[in-house]
């Protein structure tokens, strides 16, 4: 869906764990998406929810 420019918002939950590697969650996107951080929330002092969306144009 993101490849066809059909996604308006992303909610990403970050769990602070040290790992040696891994794949990108947004791997394969053709270009930068131009998203803006629209919100953030912490759960139990460990998990962080990041909300990104497209800039509002009028």
PyMOL commands that set and color helices and strands:
alter all, ss='L'
color gray80, all
select helices_A, chain A and resi 2-4
alter helices_A, ss='H'
color red, helices_A
select strands_A, chain A and resi 9-15+35-43+47-54
alter strands_A, ss='S'
color yellow, strands_A
deselect
rebuild
show_as cartoon
